[in-house]
Amino acid sequence: MKAGKNSMVVEIAERRIRILYDLAKKAYSDDPNISKSYTRIIKQISRHYKVTLPHDIKTGICKKCGSVLIPGASVSIRLVSSKGYVSYKCAECGFEKHIPY
């Protein structure tokens, strides 16, 4: 019985994470600080319930400052073909993430 209850809690946590991520993206244009608080709550939920963040959410949040990464608004994306990776540079803190292609 415990396994069923635990999986239900994980499903609820995953739904809340998805909802908060959507809210963070929408709130960024109005107030980036509210957006950052949503991403902070996302990280707290994932740690507390031991839920792995989906790939799109994990790559959509800056590791350093917690800002939601929206192309053109809060992140600049560059293709570094000589090194074989895509460079994501956060506009808030300047943190640069490299993702190989």
Buried (B, 14 or more C-beta within 10 A) or exposed (E): EEEEEEEEEBEEBBEBBBEBBEBBBEBBEEEBEEBBBBBBBBEEBBEEBEBEBBEEBEBBBBEEBBBBBBEEEBBBEEEEEEEEBBBBBBBBEEBEBEEEE
